[in-house]
Amino acid sequence: MNKKIKYSNERLNNLELVSDFLPTPQELSLRNRSTKITISLSTESINFFKDQANQHDMQYQKID
């Protein structure tokens, strides 16, 4: 990569514009839609979910 690039001011002829064929970033994203809720759980249930989350290296609030 030590080789220098030499640029010229030549005209670019015969260019052809192509339509945008790539999907949008929103179409590529794999995020699930989520809805916030509030619930009451026992301490044992919370501890169970926290243990499971630690085993799978994730947040316990996001366990499906």
N, C-alpha and C positions, 0 to 999 in steps of 0.2 A: 504493500500500500504506500510505498514511498514514491511511486511514480506519479508525477504531476499530470493533471488533466489539462490538455490544451483546448480551449474553447475558441470557436470561430463565430463570426457574424454571418454565417451563411443563411440564406432563406430556406425555409422548410416548405417544400412543394408537395402537392398531392396529399394533403392531410385529409383524413376522413374522421368526422366526429361520430362517435358511437353513443347510443343512448345508455343511460345509467342502468345497468343490469344487476347491480349488487343489492341485497336486501338492506333495509334500514337497520340501524342499531337496535331499535325496539323489536324488530322482527327476529333479530339474532339472540336477544337476551332470553335466558332461561328462568327468569325469576317467576316464582309463584305469586299470585296475588294473595294478599293476606288481609284479614279483618281483625281489628283489635277488639278484645273482649275482656271482661273482668269476671273472675270466678274465685271462689273460696275453696281451698284444698287443705287437707290435713297436713301436718308437718311431716308425717311419714311419706305421704305422696310426693311432696316437694323434694324430700331427701332422695327418694327413689329416682325422680327425674334428674336431679343433680348428679347422682352417681352414674346414671346412664349417659348423661351429657359429657361427663369427665372421661368416660371410657371411649367415647366417639369423638372427643375433642371438638365439642360444639356447645352452644348456649342452651341451657335447659328450657328457656322460654320458647325456643324454636323447634323443639322435638315434635314431630308429627304423630 
